[in-house]
Amino acid sequence: MNIGDLKTYSSNVETVVKVMSMTEPREVSSRRDWSKHRLAEALVGDETGSIYLTLWDDAVDEIDVGRVLRLKNAFVKLYRGSMRLNLGRTGNYEFVEDAPFKEVNLDNNLSSKQFERSYGRSFGGRRYSGRSRRRY
């Protein structure tokens, strides 16, 4: 799959990307058990576009700018209205020697676009949150 083809709901993403830049690592706490984790974001891309990849703990130290990665079982998630590529618990990456593309398209940065998050399902133009309402 190409980066330019990703949607806000893409899952099981398998692609090859090049790391163009990385943010400084920061420490965050897990909402689940309040454990400390290291987090950084890497701008990755291919010839069709670019997107931020969220890196956790060991991946922060293992991945460097300029490396080419093969991502498997990644997914897209909205973070504050912008798309982020994530590996989660089931996704993984491996290093690749050469990219199958010559240049990375930084002009089509999917993370720079803003999206609205839909919390309920829509039925005939009306939003449905899953709760039934009584009408008298």
C-alpha positions as CSV (number, residue, x, y, z in Angstrom):
1,M,0.0,0.0,0.0
2,N,1.2,3.5,-0.8
3,I,1.2,6.3,1.8
4,G,-0.9,8.5,-0.4
5,D,-3.6,5.9,-0.4
6,L,-4.1,5.8,3.4
7,K,-7.4,6.8,4.9
8,T,-8.4,7.7,8.4
9,Y,-9.6,4.1,9.0
10,S,-6.8,2.1,7.2
11,S,-5.7,-1.0,8.9
12,N,-3.4,-4.0,8.1
13,V,-1.1,-1.6,6.3
14,E,2.0,-3.1,4.8
15,T,4.3,-0.7,3.1
16,V,7.9,0.4,2.6
17,V,8.9,3.9,3.8
18,K,11.9,6.1,4.3
19,V,12.4,8.0,7.6
20,M,12.8,11.7,6.7
21,S,13.0,13.3,10.2
22,M,12.3,12.6,13.9
23,T,11.0,14.6,16.8
24,E,12.9,14.6,20.1
25,P,11.9,11.7,22.4
26,R,9.6,12.6,25.3
27,E,8.4,10.7,28.3
28,V,4.7,9.9,28.6
29,S,2.6,7.9,31.1
30,S,0.3,5.1,30.1
31,R,-3.4,5.7,30.8
32,R,-3.8,2.0,31.5
33,D,-1.3,1.5,34.3
34,W,0.6,4.8,34.6
35,S,3.9,3.2,33.5
36,K,6.4,5.5,31.9
37,H,7.2,5.2,28.1
38,R,9.4,7.0,25.6
39,L,7.6,8.4,22.5
40,A,8.8,10.0,19.3
41,E,7.3,10.7,15.9
42,A,9.1,10.0,12.7
43,L,8.1,11.6,9.4
44,V,8.1,8.7,7.0
45,G,7.0,8.5,3.3
46,D,7.3,7.2,-0.2
47,E,6.8,8.7,-3.6
48,T,3.1,9.3,-3.0
49,G,3.1,11.1,0.3
50,S,4.3,11.3,3.9
51,I,2.9,10.7,7.4
52,Y,4.0,10.7,11.0
53,L,4.8,7.3,12.4
54,T,4.5,7.0,16.2
55,L,7.4,5.2,17.8
56,W,7.5,3.8,21.3
57,D,10.3,2.8,23.7
58,D,13.0,0.6,22.0
59,A,11.9,1.7,18.5
60,V,12.8,5.3,19.4
61,D,16.5,4.3,19.7
62,E,16.5,1.7,16.9
63,I,15.2,3.9,14.0
64,D,17.3,6.7,12.6
65,V,16.8,9.3,9.9
66,G,17.5,8.0,6.4
67,R,16.7,4.4,7.2
68,V,14.2,2.5,5.0
69,L,11.6,0.4,6.8
70,R,9.1,-2.3,5.8
71,L,6.0,-1.8,8.0
72,K,3.7,-4.7,8.6
73,N,0.2,-4.7,10.2
74,A,0.3,-1.0,10.8
75,F,-2.9,1.1,11.2
76,V,-3.9,4.8,11.0
77,K,-5.3,6.6,14.0
78,L,-6.4,10.2,14.4
79,Y,-4.5,12.2,17.0
80,R,-5.9,15.7,17.6
81,G,-7.5,15.6,14.2
82,S,-4.5,14.5,12.2
83,M,-3.6,11.1,10.8
84,R,-0.8,9.1,12.5
85,L,0.6,5.8,11.4
86,N,0.9,3.3,14.3
87,L,2.3,-0.2,14.8
88,G,0.5,-1.1,18.0
89,R,1.0,-4.4,19.7
90,T,0.6,-6.6,16.5
91,G,2.5,-4.4,14.0
92,N,6.2,-4.6,13.4
93,Y,9.0,-3.3,11.2
94,E,12.2,-4.5,9.6
95,F,15.0,-2.6,8.0
96,V,15.4,-2.7,4.2
97,E,18.6,-1.9,2.3
98,D,17.1,0.0,-0.6
99,A,13.8,1.9,-1.1
100,P,11.7,0.9,-4.2
101,F,11.3,4.6,-4.9
102,K,13.7,7.4,-5.7
103,E,12.2,10.4,-3.8
104,V,9.8,11.0,-0.9
105,N,6.8,13.2,-1.6
106,L,6.9,15.7,1.4
107,D,4.3,18.0,-0.3
108,N,1.5,15.5,0.3
109,N,1.9,15.2,4.1
110,L,-1.2,13.4,5.4
111,S,-0.5,14.4,9.0
112,S,-0.8,18.1,8.1
113,K,-4.4,17.7,7.0
114,Q,-7.2,18.1,9.7
115,F,-10.0,15.6,9.9
116,E,-13.2,15.5,12.1
117,R,-13.7,12.5,14.2
118,S,-17.0,10.9,14.0
119,Y,-18.2,9.5,17.3
120,G,-21.6,8.0,16.2
121,R,-23.0,6.2,13.3
122,S,-25.0,8.2,10.8
123,F,-28.5,7.1,9.7
124,G,-30.2,9.2,7.0
125,G,-28.3,12.4,8.0
126,R,-29.0,12.0,11.7
127,R,-26.3,11.0,14.1
128,Y,-26.9,7.9,16.3
129,S,-24.8,7.5,19.4
130,G,-26.0,4.0,20.2
131,R,-28.4,5.1,23.0
132,S,-32.1,4.9,22.5
133,R,-34.2,7.9,23.3
134,R,-37.7,7.8,24.6
135,R,-40.2,10.0,22.9
136,Y,-43.4,10.8,24.6
